[in-house]
């Protein structure tokens, strides 16, 4: 790999394998600066939208949605990343095409376990709540769990 600073060759000085990601610490052979790269397997999944359109799976969309739901909540970035990794792994078992509804339901299941407030925030957008009664209905369901 080329150095991000001077574009010369680099060497790997440390490598750590995680569940879904490989972390490599690199050092430039020329300028001696260090940086970290992360390697993740590319998933060739197609997402089928409600209107039938298809688009490539984008992990960032799931991450963004969960981060918005967890904003100002006591949920760490590490926990969010781990949850997205788990969702992504589970989605692979669905086959080459995934419905957006399946993705949304998996995200909601994960958020329900992480943080109830984040869950309700996500559900209100995902299920398009229009009235306070829809929030109340969802809260009644949560209280039973």
Buried (B, 14 or more C-beta within 10 A) or exposed (E): EEBEBBEEEBEEEEEEEEEBEEEBBBBBEEEEEBBEEEEEEEBEBEBBEEEEEEEEBEBEBBBEBBBEBBEEBEBEEEBBBBBBBBBBEBBEEEEEEBEBEBBBEBBBEBBBEBBBBBBBBBBBEBEEBEEEEBEEEBEEEBEEE
